């Protein structure tokens, strides 16, 4: 059977008929029924849906559509060229303005080229973006013009940092006084951005106070404390090692501490302490007697004090032990007040002051913390 000569109607009905019943089809352009031979073959076994008489008209209409499309694309490119910056400096200014209004460049599309997106994440042309700005588009808040890294740099510069002191809760922003910030990160960023002079004054004041505190800690012969834990893998984070030093380097107390839980793999990889090493170690109530005696009524300097204080408080509460009165001092917040750029981990602070970093054991961490305090006290 010659399937080329079968119209679409008969193709649907041919299942129960050996031959098709008609030799014509309706032209989609002129809507007239014509013989099948008046429809040109277009590919193997397939005829066009437009008759030969109407085909030139249809082809001309398609060509006109393509010409109009190319014309619009050419006009769009010309408009884009008008807004294209001439120099790198002009481009940076333009990109800054676009970010202020919620536009951003990003790779995308079929060819993975850079495309401009609006605040609704829809692709727009540069001309459309500039036109909407000129027509009164409102700016977005400064916090929404930045990524998280840029926001964190501003937080870090002004004494704020992210912390997760209670491992089962969300990360929160802590201020330079160790208090949880009640604003979210966008509100805080906008507030800092809107009050640059106020925060400049606070930075200078905090630096002076941190330097003075470092001198006072050295004069008062403060103690240095550091502890290692089982890590955040279990329901309760337990102490596995503790060390207390004087500022002259004298080790007042150092001990491994027996724990009930398995030490998390990440904690073992970090410190090298395993459960086997703790088999014959004293329990926390046994070491607490010495710890409580030493820190009672003293200034106790710790790097990231909010962490060490939490461990001491939680362990004492678990074993129903009394916590003596002492004055905790966070060297991390002091370091952030003195050095307002870069990261604030212990190894970063050591690198800044030229101190050889430790191997994440309580004794060596306490020793580098002691050296760090002495270095900060020498800053003029």
C-alpha beads as a LAMMPS data file, in Angstrom:
LAMMPS data file: protein, C-alpha beads

380 atoms
379 bonds

1 atom types
1 bond types

-500.0 500.0 xlo xhi
-500.0 500.0 ylo yhi
-500.0 500.0 zlo zhi

Masses

1 110.0

Atoms # bond

1 1 1 0.000 0.000 0.000
2 1 1 1.237 3.488 -0.852
3 1 1 0.931 5.225 2.511
4 1 1 1.923 8.552 0.956
5 1 1 -1.458 8.802 -0.761
6 1 1 -3.487 8.190 2.419
7 1 1 -5.030 11.218 4.067
8 1 1 -4.943 11.784 7.805
9 1 1 -8.630 10.926 8.186
10 1 1 -8.155 7.519 6.583
11 1 1 -5.007 6.858 8.625
12 1 1 -7.180 7.021 11.743
13 1 1 -9.805 4.681 10.257
14 1 1 -7.566 2.237 8.425
15 1 1 -7.326 -0.308 11.244
16 1 1 -10.411 -2.164 10.016
17 1 1 -10.220 -1.261 6.318
18 1 1 -7.844 -2.739 3.762
19 1 1 -7.931 0.449 1.685
20 1 1 -8.541 4.107 2.488
21 1 1 -11.881 5.551 1.427
22 1 1 -10.963 9.022 0.156
23 1 1 -8.196 10.618 -1.851
24 1 1 -8.466 14.194 -0.619
25 1 1 -7.530 16.277 2.368
26 1 1 -8.402 19.770 3.648
27 1 1 -5.774 22.491 3.228
28 1 1 -5.054 24.197 6.564
29 1 1 -4.539 27.528 4.796
30 1 1 -7.530 27.836 2.449
31 1 1 -9.717 25.209 4.179
32 1 1 -10.624 23.595 0.839
33 1 1 -10.731 19.836 0.202
34 1 1 -8.290 18.968 -2.575
35 1 1 -6.827 15.872 -4.139
36 1 1 -3.983 14.306 -2.239
37 1 1 -1.615 14.893 -5.158
38 1 1 -1.982 18.657 -4.682
39 1 1 -0.127 18.385 -1.411
40 1 1 3.634 18.213 -1.850
41 1 1 5.598 15.352 -0.328
42 1 1 7.585 16.553 2.670
43 1 1 9.804 13.772 3.878
44 1 1 9.359 10.006 3.465
45 1 1 5.717 8.957 3.729
46 1 1 4.540 12.428 4.717
47 1 1 2.746 15.188 2.762
48 1 1 2.401 18.821 3.700
49 1 1 -0.801 20.051 5.341
50 1 1 -0.914 23.058 2.995
51 1 1 -1.721 22.693 -0.695
52 1 1 0.708 23.670 -3.436
53 1 1 -1.277 26.833 -4.249
54 1 1 -1.068 28.156 -0.678
55 1 1 2.479 26.982 0.031
56 1 1 4.255 30.128 -1.368
57 1 1 2.010 32.375 0.748
58 1 1 2.749 30.373 3.898
59 1 1 6.497 30.336 3.202
60 1 1 6.502 34.103 2.645
61 1 1 4.654 34.641 5.911
62 1 1 7.198 32.505 7.775
63 1 1 10.053 34.398 6.162
64 1 1 8.460 37.696 7.199
65 1 1 8.201 36.471 10.790
66 1 1 11.892 35.542 10.756
67 1 1 12.830 38.947 9.285
68 1 1 10.856 40.724 12.005
69 1 1 12.483 38.566 14.657
70 1 1 15.962 39.333 13.328
71 1 1 15.074 43.013 13.198
72 1 1 13.938 42.982 16.818
73 1 1 17.118 41.159 17.862
74 1 1 19.225 43.733 15.981
75 1 1 17.397 46.603 17.672
76 1 1 17.801 44.894 21.044
77 1 1 21.553 44.528 20.470
78 1 1 21.766 48.202 19.531
79 1 1 19.921 49.197 22.711
80 1 1 22.206 46.905 24.732
81 1 1 25.253 48.534 23.150
82 1 1 23.996 51.959 24.235
83 1 1 24.003 50.823 27.878
84 1 1 27.237 48.825 27.691
85 1 1 29.977 50.480 29.782
86 1 1 33.052 51.697 27.935
87 1 1 35.602 50.960 30.653
88 1 1 36.103 48.554 33.528
89 1 1 35.451 51.320 36.026
90 1 1 32.133 52.149 34.340
91 1 1 31.213 48.463 34.358
92 1 1 31.858 48.209 38.101
93 1 1 29.710 51.290 38.728
94 1 1 26.927 49.876 36.584
95 1 1 27.051 46.481 38.331
96 1 1 26.937 48.210 41.711
97 1 1 23.832 50.124 40.612
98 1 1 22.217 46.934 39.280
99 1 1 22.830 45.131 42.591
100 1 1 21.229 48.013 44.473
101 1 1 18.043 47.392 42.522
102 1 1 18.098 43.603 42.830
103 1 1 19.682 42.652 39.486
104 1 1 22.578 40.235 39.265
105 1 1 24.635 38.485 36.583
106 1 1 24.873 34.725 36.521
107 1 1 25.725 32.001 34.045
108 1 1 22.735 30.245 32.516
109 1 1 20.866 29.418 29.362
110 1 1 21.635 26.871 26.677
111 1 1 25.165 28.168 26.021
112 1 1 25.896 28.856 29.722
113 1 1 26.620 32.522 29.024
114 1 1 26.247 35.296 31.588
115 1 1 22.655 36.484 31.814
116 1 1 21.063 39.267 33.828
117 1 1 18.434 38.259 36.404
118 1 1 16.015 40.492 38.272
119 1 1 14.945 40.218 41.921
120 1 1 12.313 37.632 40.898
121 1 1 15.046 35.473 39.345
122 1 1 13.746 36.057 35.806
123 1 1 16.066 36.711 32.858
124 1 1 15.934 40.323 31.623
125 1 1 17.941 42.358 29.137
126 1 1 20.281 45.111 30.244
127 1 1 18.055 47.637 28.468
128 1 1 14.989 46.396 30.369
129 1 1 16.877 46.612 33.673
130 1 1 18.116 50.169 33.029
131 1 1 14.657 51.243 31.847
132 1 1 12.951 49.876 34.960
133 1 1 15.473 51.714 37.157
134 1 1 14.879 54.965 35.245
135 1 1 11.115 54.463 35.635
136 1 1 11.344 54.515 39.428
137 1 1 12.140 50.960 40.530
138 1 1 12.810 50.962 44.297
139 1 1 16.131 49.845 45.723
140 1 1 16.417 46.682 47.764
141 1 1 17.937 46.752 51.316
142 1 1 21.768 46.620 51.456
143 1 1 21.675 43.174 53.110
144 1 1 19.948 41.720 50.044
145 1 1 22.620 43.125 47.738
146 1 1 25.317 40.955 49.287
147 1 1 26.084 37.272 49.727
148 1 1 26.626 35.616 53.099
149 1 1 30.437 35.861 52.887
150 1 1 30.259 39.639 52.515
151 1 1 27.759 39.914 55.379
152 1 1 29.984 37.759 57.595
153 1 1 32.991 39.976 56.845
154 1 1 31.049 43.009 58.072
155 1 1 29.866 41.093 61.162
156 1 1 33.405 39.932 61.893
157 1 1 34.759 43.473 61.535
158 1 1 32.259 44.734 64.100
159 1 1 32.666 41.985 66.693
160 1 1 29.803 39.657 65.715
161 1 1 30.286 35.973 64.997
162 1 1 28.231 32.848 64.411
163 1 1 28.182 30.277 67.188
164 1 1 26.424 27.050 68.034
165 1 1 27.225 26.710 71.758
166 1 1 24.360 24.298 72.359
167 1 1 24.969 21.789 69.609
168 1 1 21.337 20.676 69.335
169 1 1 20.149 24.210 68.440
170 1 1 20.516 26.500 65.428
171 1 1 23.524 28.718 64.837
172 1 1 23.085 32.203 66.283
173 1 1 24.884 35.538 66.021
174 1 1 26.863 36.523 69.128
175 1 1 27.970 40.095 69.818
176 1 1 31.290 41.205 71.300
177 1 1 29.838 40.896 74.809
178 1 1 28.918 37.243 74.346
179 1 1 25.173 37.911 74.060
180 1 1 22.867 36.446 71.429
181 1 1 21.770 39.049 68.858
182 1 1 17.986 39.329 68.649
183 1 1 17.941 40.603 65.041
184 1 1 18.323 38.273 62.074
185 1 1 21.398 38.609 59.877
186 1 1 19.670 40.843 57.300
187 1 1 18.339 43.263 59.916
188 1 1 21.717 43.391 61.651
189 1 1 23.576 44.019 58.391
190 1 1 21.202 46.849 57.443
191 1 1 21.545 48.368 60.927
192 1 1 25.358 48.302 60.779
193 1 1 25.281 49.643 57.228
194 1 1 23.040 52.540 58.272
195 1 1 25.186 53.494 61.299
196 1 1 28.831 53.415 60.157
197 1 1 30.047 56.166 62.527
198 1 1 28.513 54.505 65.562
199 1 1 30.170 51.187 64.766
200 1 1 33.484 52.852 63.968
201 1 1 33.440 54.376 67.446
202 1 1 32.514 51.017 69.000
203 1 1 35.364 49.255 67.173
204 1 1 37.910 51.752 68.446
205 1 1 36.510 51.575 71.965
206 1 1 36.454 47.757 71.963
207 1 1 40.056 47.563 70.758
208 1 1 41.238 49.826 73.577
209 1 1 39.229 47.840 76.131
210 1 1 40.595 44.505 74.835
211 1 1 44.186 45.726 75.025
212 1 1 43.610 47.041 78.551
213 1 1 41.996 43.756 79.577
214 1 1 44.983 41.813 78.212
215 1 1 47.329 43.945 80.369
216 1 1 45.086 43.419 83.415
217 1 1 44.953 39.642 82.925
218 1 1 48.753 39.459 82.819
219 1 1 49.112 41.684 85.890
220 1 1 46.530 39.647 87.821
221 1 1 48.185 36.349 86.845
222 1 1 45.007 34.944 85.303
223 1 1 44.641 31.223 84.692
224 1 1 44.377 29.596 81.268
225 1 1 41.883 26.743 80.816
226 1 1 41.153 24.488 77.876
227 1 1 39.201 21.259 77.522
228 1 1 38.513 18.621 74.890
229 1 1 35.225 16.754 74.526
230 1 1 33.579 13.682 73.004
231 1 1 32.256 15.864 70.187
232 1 1 28.721 16.548 69.098
233 1 1 27.870 12.985 68.050
234 1 1 26.132 11.919 71.273
235 1 1 23.158 13.191 73.230
236 1 1 25.484 14.881 75.731
237 1 1 28.932 16.285 75.032
238 1 1 31.319 15.107 77.762
239 1 1 34.750 16.317 78.800
240 1 1 37.630 13.968 77.963
241 1 1 40.649 16.179 78.787
242 1 1 41.275 19.374 80.718
243 1 1 44.310 21.548 81.338
244 1 1 44.872 24.619 83.539
245 1 1 48.024 26.755 83.302
246 1 1 49.463 29.837 84.934
247 1 1 50.747 32.640 82.732
248 1 1 54.356 31.697 83.450
249 1 1 53.675 28.309 81.830
250 1 1 53.315 26.307 85.051
251 1 1 50.890 23.408 84.613
252 1 1 48.547 23.593 87.608
253 1 1 46.354 20.723 86.494
254 1 1 46.143 18.363 83.539
255 1 1 44.217 15.139 83.174
256 1 1 42.317 12.902 80.846
257 1 1 38.725 12.412 81.970
258 1 1 36.727 9.205 81.742
259 1 1 33.459 9.510 79.821
260 1 1 30.340 7.401 79.412
261 1 1 29.767 8.003 75.695
262 1 1 31.750 6.980 72.648
263 1 1 34.030 9.697 71.326
264 1 1 32.852 10.948 67.946
265 1 1 35.039 10.047 64.970
266 1 1 35.512 13.738 64.108
267 1 1 36.694 14.467 67.657
268 1 1 39.182 11.578 67.572
269 1 1 40.533 12.721 64.201
270 1 1 40.942 16.227 65.603
271 1 1 42.574 15.466 68.977
272 1 1 43.756 11.859 68.682
273 1 1 42.000 10.892 71.938
274 1 1 40.264 7.496 71.913
275 1 1 38.057 5.718 74.441
276 1 1 40.843 3.204 75.130
277 1 1 43.078 6.047 76.357
278 1 1 40.419 6.961 78.955
279 1 1 40.014 3.461 80.451
280 1 1 42.043 4.245 83.590
281 1 1 41.400 8.008 83.672
282 1 1 39.596 9.611 86.650
283 1 1 35.910 10.501 86.342
284 1 1 34.664 14.067 86.079
285 1 1 33.589 14.300 89.766
286 1 1 37.141 13.303 90.736
287 1 1 38.845 15.941 88.596
288 1 1 36.203 18.559 89.445
289 1 1 37.528 18.820 92.985
290 1 1 40.869 20.149 91.689
291 1 1 39.317 22.273 88.928
292 1 1 36.853 23.975 91.289
293 1 1 39.610 24.733 93.806
294 1 1 41.873 26.297 91.188
295 1 1 39.330 28.497 89.378
296 1 1 37.404 29.682 92.434
297 1 1 37.608 33.497 92.657
298 1 1 40.035 33.689 89.722
299 1 1 40.058 35.256 86.296
300 1 1 40.045 32.318 83.862
301 1 1 40.988 33.036 80.252
302 1 1 39.689 30.651 77.561
303 1 1 39.668 30.800 73.797
304 1 1 35.999 30.664 72.790
305 1 1 34.948 30.766 76.432
306 1 1 31.293 30.209 75.625
307 1 1 32.168 26.623 74.648
308 1 1 34.365 25.744 77.647
309 1 1 31.917 27.372 80.069
310 1 1 29.078 25.313 78.631
311 1 1 31.023 22.069 79.081
312 1 1 31.944 22.897 82.691
313 1 1 28.367 23.919 83.553
314 1 1 26.722 20.929 81.865
315 1 1 29.100 18.397 83.409
316 1 1 28.720 19.916 86.882
317 1 1 24.942 19.942 86.525
318 1 1 24.872 16.328 85.324
319 1 1 26.801 15.146 88.389
320 1 1 24.990 17.581 90.747
321 1 1 28.168 19.476 91.580
322 1 1 28.407 23.110 92.615
323 1 1 30.131 25.562 90.250
324 1 1 32.373 28.045 92.112
325 1 1 32.354 31.774 91.434
326 1 1 34.977 32.727 88.852
327 1 1 35.437 35.342 86.137
328 1 1 35.517 33.822 82.631
329 1 1 37.298 35.833 79.937
330 1 1 37.015 35.042 76.229
331 1 1 40.296 35.583 74.389
332 1 1 38.574 34.970 71.063
333 1 1 36.401 38.059 71.493
334 1 1 39.452 40.028 72.630
335 1 1 41.317 38.932 69.511
336 1 1 38.354 39.920 67.315
337 1 1 38.361 43.400 68.878
338 1 1 42.089 43.860 68.271
339 1 1 42.319 42.221 64.829
340 1 1 39.138 43.047 62.899
341 1 1 39.976 41.236 59.642
342 1 1 40.259 37.560 58.737
343 1 1 38.979 34.493 60.546
344 1 1 39.038 34.026 64.316
345 1 1 39.823 30.361 64.965
346 1 1 42.597 29.631 67.440
347 1 1 44.976 28.577 64.664
348 1 1 44.207 31.825 62.771
349 1 1 44.995 33.915 65.851
350 1 1 48.220 31.954 66.382
351 1 1 49.224 32.469 62.768
352 1 1 48.581 36.215 63.063
353 1 1 50.908 36.540 66.069
354 1 1 53.512 34.072 64.769
355 1 1 52.731 31.319 67.278
356 1 1 53.092 27.681 66.244
357 1 1 49.614 26.138 66.197
358 1 1 48.780 23.218 68.488
359 1 1 47.548 19.682 67.798
360 1 1 44.104 20.136 69.419
361 1 1 44.986 18.630 72.779
362 1 1 43.985 20.447 75.966
363 1 1 47.578 20.913 77.156
364 1 1 48.956 22.315 73.901
365 1 1 45.828 24.416 73.234
366 1 1 46.148 25.929 76.708
367 1 1 49.834 26.651 76.042
368 1 1 49.243 28.479 72.749
369 1 1 46.325 30.346 74.387
370 1 1 48.753 31.480 77.112
371 1 1 51.231 32.687 74.475
372 1 1 48.419 34.421 72.607
373 1 1 47.379 36.378 75.721
374 1 1 50.976 37.483 76.296
375 1 1 51.270 38.588 72.665
376 1 1 48.051 40.612 72.916
377 1 1 49.258 42.276 76.114
378 1 1 52.353 43.480 74.227
379 1 1 50.344 45.208 71.474
380 1 1 50.657 48.981 71.800

Bonds

1 1 1 2
2 1 2 3
3 1 3 4
4 1 4 5
5 1 5 6
6 1 6 7
7 1 7 8
8 1 8 9
9 1 9 10
10 1 10 11
11 1 11 12
12 1 12 13
13 1 13 14
14 1 14 15
15 1 15 16
16 1 16 17
17 1 17 18
18 1 18 19
19 1 19 20
20 1 20 21
21 1 21 22
22 1 22 23
23 1 23 24
24 1 24 25
25 1 25 26
26 1 26 27
27 1 27 28
28 1 28 29
29 1 29 30
30 1 30 31
31 1 31 32
32 1 32 33
33 1 33 34
34 1 34 35
35 1 35 36
36 1 36 37
37 1 37 38
38 1 38 39
39 1 39 40
40 1 40 41
41 1 41 42
42 1 42 43
43 1 43 44
44 1 44 45
45 1 45 46
46 1 46 47
47 1 47 48
48 1 48 49
49 1 49 50
50 1 50 51
51 1 51 52
52 1 52 53
53 1 53 54
54 1 54 55
55 1 55 56
56 1 56 57
57 1 57 58
58 1 58 59
59 1 59 60
60 1 60 61
61 1 61 62
62 1 62 63
63 1 63 64
64 1 64 65
65 1 65 66
66 1 66 67
67 1 67 68
68 1 68 69
69 1 69 70
70 1 70 71
71 1 71 72
72 1 72 73
73 1 73 74
74 1 74 75
75 1 75 76
76 1 76 77
77 1 77 78
78 1 78 79
79 1 79 80
80 1 80 81
81 1 81 82
82 1 82 83
83 1 83 84
84 1 84 85
85 1 85 86
86 1 86 87
87 1 87 88
88 1 88 89
89 1 89 90
90 1 90 91
91 1 91 92
92 1 92 93
93 1 93 94
94 1 94 95
95 1 95 96
96 1 96 97
97 1 97 98
98 1 98 99
99 1 99 100
100 1 100 101
101 1 101 102
102 1 102 103
103 1 103 104
104 1 104 105
105 1 105 106
106 1 106 107
107 1 107 108
108 1 108 109
109 1 109 110
110 1 110 111
111 1 111 112
112 1 112 113
113 1 113 114
114 1 114 115
115 1 115 116
116 1 116 117
117 1 117 118
118 1 118 119
119 1 119 120
120 1 120 121
121 1 121 122
122 1 122 123
123 1 123 124
124 1 124 125
125 1 125 126
126 1 126 127
127 1 127 128
128 1 128 129
129 1 129 130
130 1 130 131
131 1 131 132
132 1 132 133
133 1 133 134
134 1 134 135
135 1 135 136
136 1 136 137
137 1 137 138
138 1 138 139
139 1 139 140
140 1 140 141
141 1 141 142
142 1 142 143
143 1 143 144
144 1 144 145
145 1 145 146
146 1 146 147
147 1 147 148
148 1 148 149
149 1 149 150
150 1 150 151
151 1 151 152
152 1 152 153
153 1 153 154
154 1 154 155
155 1 155 156
156 1 156 157
157 1 157 158
158 1 158 159
159 1 159 160
160 1 160 161
161 1 161 162
162 1 162 163
163 1 163 164
164 1 164 165
165 1 165 166
166 1 166 167
167 1 167 168
168 1 168 169
169 1 169 170
170 1 170 171
171 1 171 172
172 1 172 173
173 1 173 174
174 1 174 175
175 1 175 176
176 1 176 177
177 1 177 178
178 1 178 179
179 1 179 180
180 1 180 181
181 1 181 182
182 1 182 183
183 1 183 184
184 1 184 185
185 1 185 186
186 1 186 187
187 1 187 188
188 1 188 189
189 1 189 190
190 1 190 191
191 1 191 192
192 1 192 193
193 1 193 194
194 1 194 195
195 1 195 196
196 1 196 197
197 1 197 198
198 1 198 199
199 1 199 200
200 1 200 201
201 1 201 202
202 1 202 203
203 1 203 204
204 1 204 205
205 1 205 206
206 1 206 207
207 1 207 208
208 1 208 209
209 1 209 210
210 1 210 211
211 1 211 212
212 1 212 213
213 1 213 214
214 1 214 215
215 1 215 216
216 1 216 217
217 1 217 218
218 1 218 219
219 1 219 220
220 1 220 221
221 1 221 222
222 1 222 223
223 1 223 224
224 1 224 225
225 1 225 226
226 1 226 227
227 1 227 228
228 1 228 229
229 1 229 230
230 1 230 231
231 1 231 232
232 1 232 233
233 1 233 234
234 1 234 235
235 1 235 236
236 1 236 237
237 1 237 238
238 1 238 239
239 1 239 240
240 1 240 241
241 1 241 242
242 1 242 243
243 1 243 244
244 1 244 245
245 1 245 246
246 1 246 247
247 1 247 248
248 1 248 249
249 1 249 250
250 1 250 251
251 1 251 252
252 1 252 253
253 1 253 254
254 1 254 255
255 1 255 256
256 1 256 257
257 1 257 258
258 1 258 259
259 1 259 260
260 1 260 261
261 1 261 262
262 1 262 263
263 1 263 264
264 1 264 265
265 1 265 266
266 1 266 267
267 1 267 268
268 1 268 269
269 1 269 270
270 1 270 271
271 1 271 272
272 1 272 273
273 1 273 274
274 1 274 275
275 1 275 276
276 1 276 277
277 1 277 278
278 1 278 279
279 1 279 280
280 1 280 281
281 1 281 282
282 1 282 283
283 1 283 284
284 1 284 285
285 1 285 286
286 1 286 287
287 1 287 288
288 1 288 289
289 1 289 290
290 1 290 291
291 1 291 292
292 1 292 293
293 1 293 294
294 1 294 295
295 1 295 296
296 1 296 297
297 1 297 298
298 1 298 299
299 1 299 300
300 1 300 301
301 1 301 302
302 1 302 303
303 1 303 304
304 1 304 305
305 1 305 306
306 1 306 307
307 1 307 308
308 1 308 309
309 1 309 310
310 1 310 311
311 1 311 312
312 1 312 313
313 1 313 314
314 1 314 315
315 1 315 316
316 1 316 317
317 1 317 318
318 1 318 319
319 1 319 320
320 1 320 321
321 1 321 322
322 1 322 323
323 1 323 324
324 1 324 325
325 1 325 326
326 1 326 327
327 1 327 328
328 1 328 329
329 1 329 330
330 1 330 331
331 1 331 332
332 1 332 333
333 1 333 334
334 1 334 335
335 1 335 336
336 1 336 337
337 1 337 338
338 1 338 339
339 1 339 340
340 1 340 341
341 1 341 342
342 1 342 343
343 1 343 344
344 1 344 345
345 1 345 346
346 1 346 347
347 1 347 348
348 1 348 349
349 1 349 350
350 1 350 351
351 1 351 352
352 1 352 353
353 1 353 354
354 1 354 355
355 1 355 356
356 1 356 357
357 1 357 358
358 1 358 359
359 1 359 360
360 1 360 361
361 1 361 362
362 1 362 363
363 1 363 364
364 1 364 365
365 1 365 366
366 1 366 367
367 1 367 368
368 1 368 369
369 1 369 370
370 1 370 371
371 1 371 372
372 1 372 373
373 1 373 374
374 1 374 375
375 1 375 376
376 1 376 377
377 1 377 378
378 1 378 379
379 1 379 380
